[in-house]
Amino acid sequence: MTASAPRVGRLRGQAVVLSGARIGAAVVSAIWLILAARTLTLSEYGDLAQVVSLSVVLTAASDLGLSMILAHDAARDPSSSRQVLRAVIRARLVLGIPACIAMALLYGVAAAGPELAVVGIISISMLATMVHQSFSVCLRGIGDVRPEAGNEFASRLLVLGLGYATVLAGGGVVGAVAVYALADVLSAIALTAYGRRRLPRPAAPRQVQISVHRVARLALIVVGMTIYARADLWLMGVLKGSVSVARYAAPYRLFEGSLLVATAFAALVPNAVARSQRRDLQHNVWRLATVAVSLTSLGAAVGFAIAEPMLRLLYGERYASTAPTLRILLVAAIPSAAVLVMVQATALTRRKATLIGVIVALGVNVVANLMVIPSYGTDGAAAVTLGTQTLLALWLGAVLRQARVTRDPMPDAVELSDELSRYAGVDER
């Protein structure tokens, strides 16, 4: 069963709800990280930023594109969403074990004072995140963004209140990551309970199995994008140490905050792809991208103008000198917003061309960072981000335009849904 073409207005409405919640959650999260930066030493805050960044990267990388498939397939056939969800959760938890091991190794290399307890606790957080993210994605696919929006805000409030109390009491990095783990476990419990009530039940139970090799290109795209997005922070720790990580993490956090609206619009692109016909696929994606870039540009312009006083006010005097880094990153937010939206569509409809662009961007990014970080530090890493994101945005834009004029962009996307059905009769996540 294929859903009808989406109404762009409805997608925009969902994006408004989701982006509003994410902006609110980001404000709360920013307050927490600002308080942590002011309370912890530079070395401790650098280690915290490093382990949190690694957990985010490896949780996303171990997904291998399964969440994108889940959102797409749930939108196409809501009756199969429950079965696809179960299969994806099983696959993600299996893939999560090597992701946790990789996180431990990379954290041990880059952190100034690695602790075994941090590794164990953040691993629990990563596995719980895989569960609650999967439920959020599936519910989003059937058009219900409310639980995801509510959880985004509530979990950040918990981390703010309990996290600040913990670091004030001397809990350090271990205490901070323990609060993250608690919030993720509670999120997994709450969204699992809601999802079991809300997701439609199929008329006839059918078993679904996920075969990773069937979506190998999509998996490589997701892995490449997640490594590409955070390689600079890890390389900063390896090449310059935890203090430099802390000084890069502060402006980088504001850069990520400027992309919250774009990430909300990007999250709805698989729905648009799944429900679009050939004639309106490009129109829907371009409109989502245009709005995301426009809103991101406005926020970036304000941040650019007040970069130094904003850093001084939020993070304190010792971070004010990173204002040039923040300004470069805010300019980079504009092409980054376009990339976030477009890659969701091109990865589903033009996987080979998207993969080529991502691999090239990742290679250029890593090589350039290795060359500039030792001499130019945080400013150099930010400039590399600006350059590679601009190149990738231009590439993905060309891929998206070519898809419209050369051939029907839907077969690959339809194939993703059909492949899952062929595994055992239907779908499962």
NUDRENMI-314255 format. One record per residue (C-alpha): residue number from 1; residue in one letter; x, y, z. Coordinates in Angstrom, 2 decimals, padded with zeros to 5 digits. Each point is the difference from the previous one (the first is absolute). Layout:
# NUDRENMI-314255
[NUM; 'A'; [X; Y; Z]]
...
//
This chain:
# NUDRENMI-314255
[1; 'M'; [000.00; 000.00; 000.00]]
[2; 'T'; [001.46; 003.32; -001.05]]
[3; 'A'; [-001.02; 003.20; 001.67]]
[4; 'S'; [-001.30; 002.87; -002.03]]
[5; 'A'; [002.10; 003.04; -000.81]]
[6; 'P'; [000.62; 002.11; 003.08]]
[7; 'R'; [-001.43; 003.39; 000.56]]
[8; 'V'; [002.94; 002.35; 000.37]]
[9; 'G'; [-001.97; 002.03; 002.52]]
[10; 'R'; [-000.35; -003.02; 002.24]]
[11; 'L'; [003.73; -000.74; -000.24]]
[12; 'R'; [000.76; 003.61; 000.88]]
[13; 'G'; [-002.36; -000.22; 002.95]]
[14; 'Q'; [001.76; -003.08; 001.30]]
[15; 'A'; [003.34; 001.70; -000.57]]
[16; 'V'; [-001.16; 003.01; 002.03]]
[17; 'V'; [-001.01; -002.22; 002.94]]
[18; 'L'; [003.20; -002.02; -000.14]]
[19; 'S'; [002.32; 002.95; -000.56]]
[20; 'G'; [-001.73; 001.95; 002.78]]
[21; 'A'; [000.57; -002.86; 002.42]]
[22; 'R'; [003.58; -000.42; -001.14]]
[23; 'I'; [000.73; 003.69; 000.37]]
[24; 'G'; [-001.44; -000.04; 003.51]]
[25; 'A'; [001.95; -003.16; 000.80]]
[26; 'A'; [003.16; 001.54; -001.44]]
[27; 'V'; [-000.39; 003.08; 002.18]]
[28; 'V'; [-000.30; -002.22; 003.06]]
[29; 'S'; [002.92; -002.15; -001.17]]
[30; 'A'; [002.10; 003.09; -000.68]]
[31; 'I'; [-000.64; 001.25; 003.52]]
[32; 'W'; [001.15; -003.36; 001.37]]
[33; 'L'; [003.17; -000.03; -002.09]]
[34; 'I'; [000.75; 003.62; 000.85]]
[35; 'L'; [-000.33; -000.79; 003.70]]
[36; 'A'; [002.15; -003.09; -000.46]]
[37; 'A'; [002.64; 002.05; -001.88]]
[38; 'R'; [000.06; 002.54; 002.81]]
[39; 'T'; [000.12; -002.62; 002.77]]
[40; 'L'; [002.38; -002.61; -001.40]]
[41; 'T'; [003.64; 000.61; -000.80]]
[42; 'L'; [000.91; 000.53; -003.65]]
[43; 'S'; [001.47; -003.50; -000.13]]
[44; 'E'; [-003.08; -001.58; 001.57]]
[45; 'Y'; [-002.36; 001.90; -002.28]]
[46; 'G'; [002.10; -001.01; -002.99]]
[47; 'D'; [-000.25; -003.66; 001.01]]
[48; 'L'; [-003.77; 000.31; 000.52]]
[49; 'A'; [-000.44; 001.64; -003.41]]
[50; 'Q'; [002.16; -002.71; -001.56]]
[51; 'V'; [-001.88; -002.98; 001.43]]
[52; 'V'; [-003.43; 001.52; -000.70]]
[53; 'S'; [001.04; 000.80; -003.57]]
[54; 'L'; [001.35; -003.52; -000.54]]
[55; 'S'; [-003.18; -001.57; 001.38]]
[56; 'V'; [-002.14; 002.12; -002.35]]
[57; 'V'; [002.18; -000.79; -003.01]]
[58; 'L'; [000.22; -003.74; 000.59]]
[59; 'T'; [-003.66; -000.36; 000.91]]
[60; 'A'; [-000.89; 001.65; -003.29]]
[61; 'A'; [002.65; -001.85; -002.00]]
[62; 'S'; [-001.10; -003.41; 001.32]]
[63; 'D'; [-003.51; 000.75; -001.23]]
[64; 'L'; [001.22; -000.70; -003.57]]
[65; 'G'; [-002.97; 001.83; -001.50]]
[66; 'L'; [-002.60; -002.21; 001.68]]
[67; 'S'; [-001.79; 002.96; 001.57]]
[68; 'M'; [-000.32; 001.66; -003.38]]
[69; 'I'; [-001.51; -003.18; -001.38]]
[70; 'L'; [-002.31; -000.26; 003.00]]
[71; 'A'; [-001.33; 003.54; -000.40]]
[72; 'H'; [-000.44; -000.52; -003.73]]
[73; 'D'; [-001.69; -003.36; 000.31]]
[74; 'A'; [-002.28; 000.95; 002.88]]
[75; 'A'; [-001.22; 002.95; -002.06]]
[76; 'R'; [-000.64; -002.20; -003.05]]
[77; 'D'; [-001.81; -002.75; 001.88]]
[78; 'P'; [-000.95; 000.84; 003.62]]
[79; 'S'; [-001.52; -003.45; 000.51]]
[80; 'S'; [003.47; -001.55; -000.27]]
[81; 'S'; [001.71; 002.52; 002.31]]
[82; 'R'; [-000.15; -002.12; 003.15]]
[83; 'Q'; [001.73; -002.94; -001.67]]
[84; 'V'; [002.68; 002.10; -001.66]]
[85; 'L'; [000.63; 001.74; 003.33]]
[86; 'R'; [000.71; -003.28; 001.80]]
[87; 'A'; [002.42; -001.14; -002.69]]
[88; 'V'; [001.88; 003.30; -000.02]]
[89; 'I'; [000.31; 000.10; 003.80]]
[90; 'R'; [001.44; -003.51; 000.00]]
[91; 'A'; [002.46; 000.92; -002.74]]
[92; 'R'; [001.03; 003.26; 001.66]]
[93; 'L'; [000.65; -001.64; 003.36]]
[94; 'V'; [002.18; -002.63; -001.64]]
[95; 'L'; [001.90; 002.70; -001.89]]
[96; 'G'; [000.18; 002.03; 003.19]]
[97; 'I'; [002.44; -002.39; 001.69]]
[98; 'P'; [002.93; 000.67; -002.38]]
[99; 'A'; [-000.96; 003.69; 000.06]]
[100; 'C'; [000.46; 000.05; 003.78]]
[101; 'I'; [003.36; -001.74; -000.34]]
[102; 'A'; [001.13; 002.51; -002.63]]
[103; 'M'; [-001.14; 002.85; 002.24]]
[104; 'A'; [002.10; -001.36; 002.88]]
[105; 'L'; [003.11; -000.24; -002.17]]
[106; 'L'; [-000.35; 003.45; -001.56]]
[107; 'Y'; [-000.79; 001.60; 003.36]]
[108; 'G'; [003.06; -001.63; 001.53]]
[109; 'V'; [002.21; 001.44; -002.74]]
[110; 'A'; [-001.33; 003.57; 000.05]]
[111; 'A'; [-000.98; 000.69; 003.64]]
[112; 'A'; [002.41; 001.57; 002.46]]
[113; 'G'; [-001.22; -002.16; 002.89]]
[114; 'P'; [-001.97; -003.00; -001.33]]
[115; 'E'; [-002.00; -001.93; 002.62]]
[116; 'L'; [-001.37; -003.53; -000.29]]
[117; 'A'; [-003.24; 000.97; 001.78]]
[118; 'V'; [-000.68; 002.62; -002.67]]
[119; 'V'; [000.27; -002.65; -002.71]]
[120; 'G'; [-002.46; -002.35; 001.70]]
[121; 'I'; [-002.56; 002.68; 000.81]]
[122; 'I'; [000.06; 001.68; -003.41]]
[123; 'S'; [-000.41; -003.42; -001.64]]
[124; 'I'; [-003.30; -000.42; 001.86]]
[125; 'S'; [-000.99; 003.46; -001.21]]
[126; 'M'; [000.82; -000.90; -003.61]]
[127; 'L'; [-002.04; -003.23; 000.02]]
[128; 'A'; [-002.99; 001.70; 001.63]]
[129; 'T'; [000.23; 002.79; -002.55]]
[130; 'M'; [-000.25; -002.53; -002.83]]
[131; 'V'; [-003.29; -001.22; 001.44]]
[132; 'H'; [-001.68; 003.35; 000.64]]
[133; 'Q'; [001.24; 001.50; -003.26]]
[134; 'S'; [-001.49; -002.94; -001.91]]
[135; 'F'; [-003.42; 000.51; 001.58]]
[136; 'S'; [000.18; 003.74; -000.68]]
[137; 'V'; [000.87; -000.58; -003.65]]
[138; 'C'; [-002.77; -002.54; -000.49]]
[139; 'L'; [-002.62; 002.22; 001.61]]
[140; 'R'; [001.23; 002.91; -002.10]]
[141; 'G'; [-000.41; -002.17; -003.08]]
[142; 'I'; [-003.70; -000.52; 000.72]]
[143; 'G'; [-000.42; 003.74; 000.59]]
[144; 'D'; [000.21; 000.24; 003.81]]
[145; 'V'; [002.85; 002.29; 001.07]]
[146; 'R'; [-001.47; 000.88; 003.41]]
[147; 'P'; [001.72; -002.68; 002.10]]
[148; 'E'; [003.36; 000.75; -001.58]]
[149; 'A'; [-000.48; 003.71; 000.57]]
[150; 'G'; [-001.07; -000.50; 003.62]]
[151; 'N'; [002.83; -002.38; 000.75]]
[152; 'E'; [002.60; 002.32; -001.54]]
[153; 'F'; [-000.94; 002.75; 002.44]]
[154; 'A'; [-000.69; -002.11; 003.11]]
[155; 'S'; [003.22; -001.99; -000.22]]
[156; 'R'; [002.08; 003.17; -000.35]]
[157; 'L'; [-001.69; 001.49; 003.06]]
[158; 'L'; [000.94; -003.09; 001.98]]
[159; 'V'; [003.61; 000.20; -001.17]]
[160; 'L'; [000.16; 003.72; 000.85]]
[161; 'G'; [-001.33; -000.30; 003.53]]
[162; 'L'; [001.59; -003.26; 001.06]]
[163; 'G'; [003.18; 000.54; -002.00]]
[164; 'Y'; [000.77; 003.38; 001.51]]
[165; 'A'; [-000.69; -001.29; 003.50]]
[166; 'T'; [002.34; -002.92; -000.69]]
[167; 'V'; [002.95; 002.06; -001.24]]
[168; 'L'; [-000.45; 002.50; 002.84]]
[169; 'A'; [000.22; -002.93; 002.42]]
[170; 'G'; [003.30; -001.03; -001.59]]
[171; 'G'; [-001.31; -002.78; -002.21]]
[172; 'G'; [002.28; 001.04; -002.84]]
[173; 'V'; [-000.17; -001.66; -003.41]]
[174; 'V'; [-001.24; -003.31; 001.45]]
[175; 'G'; [-002.96; 001.66; 001.68]]
[176; 'A'; [-000.85; 002.03; -003.09]]
[177; 'V'; [-000.10; -003.01; -002.33]]
[178; 'A'; [-002.02; -001.92; 002.60]]
[179; 'V'; [-002.70; 002.66; -000.28]]
[180; 'Y'; [000.01; -000.35; -003.79]]
[181; 'A'; [-000.42; -003.77; 000.37]]
[182; 'L'; [-002.89; 000.40; 002.44]]
[183; 'A'; [-001.81; 002.41; -002.35]]
[184; 'D'; [000.45; -002.37; -002.95]]
[185; 'V'; [-001.23; -003.05; 001.92]]
[186; 'L'; [-003.10; 001.87; 001.19]]
[187; 'S'; [-000.61; 001.24; -003.56]]
[188; 'A'; [000.21; -003.56; -001.31]]
[189; 'I'; [-002.53; -001.21; 002.58]]
[190; 'A'; [-002.44; 002.85; -000.64]]
[191; 'L'; [000.08; -000.13; -003.80]]
[192; 'T'; [-000.21; -003.78; -000.06]]
[193; 'A'; [-003.15; 000.13; 002.12]]
[194; 'Y'; [-001.53; 002.72; -002.18]]
[195; 'G'; [000.99; -001.66; -003.27]]
[196; 'R'; [-001.50; -003.35; 000.94]]
[197; 'R'; [-003.36; 001.69; 000.50]]
[198; 'R'; [000.17; 002.35; -002.97]]
[199; 'L'; [001.47; -002.02; -002.88]]
[200; 'P'; [-002.56; -001.86; -002.14]]
[201; 'R'; [-000.14; -003.77; 000.24]]
[202; 'P'; [000.19; -001.99; -003.27]]
[203; 'A'; [-002.91; -002.17; -001.02]]
[204; 'A'; [002.29; -003.06; -000.13]]
[205; 'P'; [003.26; -000.29; 001.96]]
[206; 'R'; [003.03; -000.32; -002.29]]
[207; 'Q'; [003.67; -000.41; 000.79]]
[208; 'V'; [002.48; 002.48; -001.43]]
[209; 'Q'; [003.78; -000.21; -000.10]]
[210; 'I'; [002.36; 002.80; -000.95]]
[211; 'S'; [002.84; -000.94; -002.36]]
[212; 'V'; [002.66; 002.70; 000.15]]
[213; 'H'; [001.59; -000.84; -003.35]]
[214; 'R'; [-003.27; 000.86; -001.72]]
[215; 'V'; [000.48; 003.62; 001.00]]
[216; 'A'; [003.79; 000.12; -000.04]]
[217; 'R'; [000.29; 003.32; -001.85]]
[218; 'L'; [-002.44; 001.70; 002.32]]
[219; 'A'; [001.91; -001.39; 002.99]]
[220; 'L'; [003.27; 001.37; -001.37]]
[221; 'I'; [-001.60; 003.40; -000.55]]
[222; 'V'; [-001.22; 000.15; 003.61]]
[223; 'V'; [003.32; -001.17; 001.43]]
[224; 'G'; [001.92; 002.44; -002.22]]
[225; 'M'; [-002.23; 002.94; 000.93]]
[226; 'T'; [000.21; -000.61; 003.74]]
[227; 'I'; [003.78; -000.40; 000.00]]
[228; 'Y'; [000.30; 003.02; -002.26]]
[229; 'A'; [-002.12; 002.10; 002.36]]
[230; 'R'; [002.12; -000.67; 003.10]]
[231; 'A'; [003.48; -000.92; -001.24]]
[232; 'D'; [001.32; 003.48; 000.73]]
[233; 'L'; [-000.84; -000.17; 003.71]]
[234; 'W'; [001.74; -003.34; 000.46]]
[235; 'L'; [003.03; 001.10; -002.04]]
[236; 'M'; [000.16; 003.13; 002.12]]
[237; 'G'; [000.36; -002.17; 003.09]]
[238; 'V'; [002.67; -002.19; -001.57]]
[239; 'L'; [002.02; 002.84; -001.52]]
[240; 'K'; [-000.46; 002.82; 002.53]]
[241; 'G'; [-001.34; -001.54; 003.25]]
[242; 'S'; [-003.11; 000.26; 002.18]]
[243; 'V'; [000.39; 003.72; 000.71]]
[244; 'S'; [-000.25; 000.74; -003.73]]
[245; 'V'; [-003.00; -002.33; -000.21]]
[246; 'A'; [-001.70; 002.04; 002.70]]
[247; 'R'; [000.76; 003.24; -001.85]]
[248; 'Y'; [-001.36; -001.48; -003.23]]
[249; 'A'; [-003.01; -001.67; 001.61]]
[250; 'A'; [-001.44; 003.29; 001.29]]
[251; 'P'; [-000.40; 001.74; -003.40]]
[252; 'Y'; [-000.78; -003.33; -001.65]]
[253; 'R'; [-002.92; -000.47; 002.35]]
[254; 'L'; [-001.42; 003.34; -001.11]]
[255; 'F'; [000.58; -001.01; -003.62]]
[256; 'E'; [-002.02; -003.16; 000.61]]
[257; 'G'; [-002.70; 002.08; 001.64]]
[258; 'S'; [-000.29; 002.14; -003.11]]
[259; 'L'; [-000.85; -003.18; -001.96]]
[260; 'L'; [-002.87; -001.18; 002.18]]
[261; 'V'; [-002.71; 001.27; -002.33]]
[262; 'A'; [001.75; -001.61; -002.97]]
[263; 'T'; [000.24; -003.35; 001.80]]
[264; 'A'; [-003.72; 000.09; 000.70]]
[265; 'F'; [-000.78; 000.62; -003.67]]
[266; 'A'; [002.50; -002.68; -001.01]]
[267; 'A'; [-001.72; -002.51; 002.27]]
[268; 'L'; [-003.16; 000.30; -002.09]]
[269; 'V'; [001.66; -000.49; -003.39]]
[270; 'P'; [-000.38; -003.84; 000.00]]
[271; 'N'; [-003.74; 000.55; 000.48]]
[272; 'A'; [-000.04; 002.38; -002.96]]
[273; 'V'; [001.94; -002.46; -002.15]]
[274; 'A'; [-002.22; -002.92; 000.96]]
[275; 'R'; [-003.24; 001.84; -000.73]]
[276; 'S'; [001.05; 001.98; -003.06]]
[277; 'Q'; [-000.64; -000.70; -003.62]]
[278; 'R'; [002.56; 000.78; -002.71]]
[279; 'R'; [-001.56; 003.35; -000.75]]
[280; 'D'; [000.17; 001.38; 003.53]]
[281; 'L'; [002.98; -001.72; 001.66]]
[282; 'Q'; [002.50; 002.70; -000.98]]
[283; 'H'; [-002.47; 002.77; 000.82]]
[284; 'N'; [-000.56; -001.30; 003.53]]
[285; 'V'; [003.69; -000.51; 000.74]]
[286; 'W'; [001.04; 003.37; -001.42]]
[287; 'R'; [-002.66; 001.78; 002.04]]
[288; 'L'; [001.10; -001.71; 003.21]]
[289; 'A'; [003.64; 000.84; -000.78]]
[290; 'T'; [-000.77; 003.61; -000.87]]
[291; 'V'; [-001.87; 000.66; 003.23]]
[292; 'A'; [002.68; -001.77; 002.05]]
[293; 'V'; [002.82; 002.02; -001.60]]
[294; 'S'; [-001.88; 003.29; 000.35]]
[295; 'L'; [-000.73; -000.46; 003.69]]
[296; 'T'; [003.52; -001.23; 000.68]]
[297; 'S'; [001.47; 003.03; -001.78]]
[298; 'L'; [-001.99; 002.38; 002.21]]
[299; 'G'; [001.23; -001.65; 003.18]]
[300; 'A'; [003.56; -000.17; -001.28]]
[301; 'A'; [000.00; 003.70; -000.87]]
[302; 'V'; [-001.05; 000.96; 003.53]]
[303; 'G'; [002.60; -002.30; 001.53]]
[304; 'F'; [002.73; 001.36; -002.32]]
[305; 'A'; [-000.69; 003.55; 001.14]]
[306; 'I'; [000.16; -000.77; 003.74]]
[307; 'A'; [002.45; -002.92; -000.01]]
[308; 'E'; [002.52; 001.31; 002.53]]
[309; 'P'; [-002.39; 001.45; 002.61]]
[310; 'M'; [-002.19; -003.10; -000.35]]
[311; 'L'; [002.90; -002.33; 000.72]]
[312; 'R'; [001.16; 002.17; 002.89]]
[313; 'L'; [-003.49; 000.14; 001.49]]
[314; 'L'; [-000.77; -003.69; -000.45]]
[315; 'Y'; [003.32; -001.75; 000.56]]
[316; 'G'; [002.14; 002.56; 001.79]]
[317; 'E'; [003.06; 002.06; -000.79]]
[318; 'R'; [002.27; -002.96; -000.76]]
[319; 'Y'; [-002.16; -000.91; -003.04]]
[320; 'A'; [-000.46; 003.53; -001.40]]
[321; 'S'; [003.11; -000.29; -002.18]]
[322; 'T'; [-001.67; -002.77; -002.03]]
[323; 'A'; [-002.34; 002.56; -001.62]]
[324; 'P'; [001.78; -000.22; -003.40]]
[325; 'T'; [-000.55; -003.77; 000.05]]
[326; 'L'; [-003.67; 000.50; 000.76]]
[327; 'R'; [-000.41; 002.51; -002.84]]
[328; 'I'; [001.52; -002.40; -002.52]]
[329; 'L'; [-002.22; -002.83; 001.23]]
[330; 'L'; [-003.12; 002.17; -000.21]]
[331; 'V'; [000.76; 000.75; -003.64]]
[332; 'A'; [000.47; -003.75; -000.47]]
[333; 'A'; [-003.46; -000.55; 001.48]]
[334; 'I'; [-001.61; 001.33; -003.19]]
[335; 'P'; [001.29; -002.70; -002.38]]
[336; 'S'; [-000.28; -002.50; 002.86]]
[337; 'A'; [-003.76; 000.60; 000.21]]
[338; 'A'; [-000.32; -000.77; -003.70]]
[339; 'V'; [002.09; -003.16; 000.38]]
[340; 'L'; [-002.11; -001.26; 002.90]]
[341; 'V'; [-003.20; 000.18; -002.03]]
[342; 'M'; [001.26; -001.04; -003.41]]
[343; 'V'; [002.02; -003.02; 001.11]]
[344; 'Q'; [-003.14; -001.58; 001.44]]
[345; 'A'; [-001.62; 000.10; -003.43]]
[346; 'T'; [003.00; -000.86; -002.16]]
[347; 'A'; [001.00; -002.91; 002.26]]
[348; 'L'; [-003.40; -001.57; -000.65]]
[349; 'T'; [-000.23; 000.78; -003.69]]
[350; 'R'; [003.57; 000.25; -001.32]]
[351; 'R'; [002.13; -002.04; 002.32]]
[352; 'K'; [003.06; -000.49; -002.20]]
[353; 'A'; [000.43; 003.68; -000.84]]
[354; 'T'; [-000.62; 000.97; 003.63]]
[355; 'L'; [002.56; -002.51; 001.23]]
[356; 'I'; [002.64; 001.38; -002.37]]
[357; 'G'; [-000.57; 003.52; 001.31]]
[358; 'V'; [000.11; -001.07; 003.65]]
[359; 'I'; [003.20; -002.04; -000.42]]
[360; 'V'; [001.77; 002.84; -001.79]]
[361; 'A'; [-001.15; 002.54; 002.62]]
[362; 'L'; [001.12; -002.27; 002.84]]
[363; 'G'; [003.42; -000.53; -001.57]]
[364; 'V'; [000.54; 003.70; -000.66]]
[365; 'N'; [-001.20; 000.87; 003.50]]
[366; 'V'; [002.34; -002.42; 001.79]]
[367; 'V'; [003.06; 000.85; -002.09]]
[368; 'A'; [-000.61; 003.74; 000.29]]
[369; 'N'; [-000.51; -000.21; 003.78]]
[370; 'L'; [003.23; -001.95; 000.40]]
[371; 'M'; [001.76; 002.77; -001.88]]
[372; 'V'; [-001.53; 003.07; 001.67]]
[373; 'I'; [-000.82; -000.96; 003.61]]
[374; 'P'; [003.66; -000.15; 001.19]]
[375; 'S'; [000.67; 003.54; -001.24]]
[376; 'Y'; [-003.39; 001.74; 000.05]]
[377; 'G'; [-001.89; -001.90; 002.70]]
[378; 'T'; [-003.71; 000.66; 000.36]]
[379; 'D'; [-000.14; 002.67; -002.72]]
[380; 'G'; [001.55; -002.40; -002.48]]
[381; 'A'; [-002.43; -002.80; 000.85]]
[382; 'A'; [-002.94; 002.39; -000.39]]
[383; 'A'; [001.29; 001.19; -003.38]]
[384; 'V'; [000.27; -003.60; -001.19]]
[385; 'T'; [-003.61; -000.58; 001.04]]
[386; 'L'; [-001.10; 003.04; -002.00]]
[387; 'G'; [001.86; -001.10; -003.10]]
[388; 'T'; [-001.03; -003.65; -000.03]]
[389; 'Q'; [-003.63; 000.73; 000.86]]
[390; 'T'; [-000.23; 002.47; -002.84]]
[391; 'L'; [001.43; -002.51; -002.46]]
[392; 'L'; [-002.32; -002.75; 001.22]]
[393; 'A'; [-003.05; 002.27; -000.18]]
[394; 'L'; [000.80; 000.85; -003.62]]
[395; 'W'; [000.48; -003.67; -000.85]]
[396; 'L'; [-003.25; -001.12; 001.63]]
[397; 'G'; [-001.89; 002.84; -001.66]]
[398; 'A'; [001.25; -001.18; -003.38]]
[399; 'V'; [-000.95; -003.59; 000.81]]
[400; 'L'; [-003.50; 001.07; 001.01]]
[401; 'R'; [-000.49; 002.06; -003.15]]
[402; 'Q'; [001.28; -002.79; -002.23]]
[403; 'A'; [-002.39; -002.44; 001.61]]
[404; 'R'; [-002.89; 002.14; -001.11]]
[405; 'V'; [000.96; 000.36; -003.64]]
[406; 'T'; [001.57; -003.37; -000.88]]
[407; 'R'; [-002.26; -002.70; 001.35]]
[408; 'D'; [-002.67; -000.75; 002.54]]
[409; 'P'; [001.67; 000.58; 003.38]]
[410; 'M'; [-002.25; -002.43; 001.83]]
[411; 'P'; [001.09; -003.52; -001.01]]
[412; 'D'; [002.87; -000.21; 002.49]]
[413; 'A'; [-002.20; 001.34; 002.77]]
[414; 'V'; [-002.77; -002.42; -000.84]]
[415; 'E'; [002.60; -002.74; -000.22]]
[416; 'L'; [001.06; 000.66; 003.58]]
[417; 'S'; [-003.52; -000.65; 001.19]]
[418; 'D'; [-000.48; -003.00; -002.27]]
[419; 'E'; [003.34; -001.53; 001.04]]
[420; 'L'; [-001.07; -000.01; 003.63]]
[421; 'S'; [-003.27; -001.66; -000.96]]
[422; 'R'; [001.79; -002.69; -002.00]]
[423; 'Y'; [002.08; -001.08; 002.95]]
[424; 'A'; [-002.92; -001.87; 001.57]]
[425; 'G'; [-003.26; 001.22; -001.35]]
[426; 'V'; [-000.34; 003.43; 001.47]]
[427; 'D'; [001.85; 002.44; 002.15]]
[428; 'E'; [001.04; 000.41; 003.49]]
[429; 'R'; [001.12; 003.14; 001.43]]
//
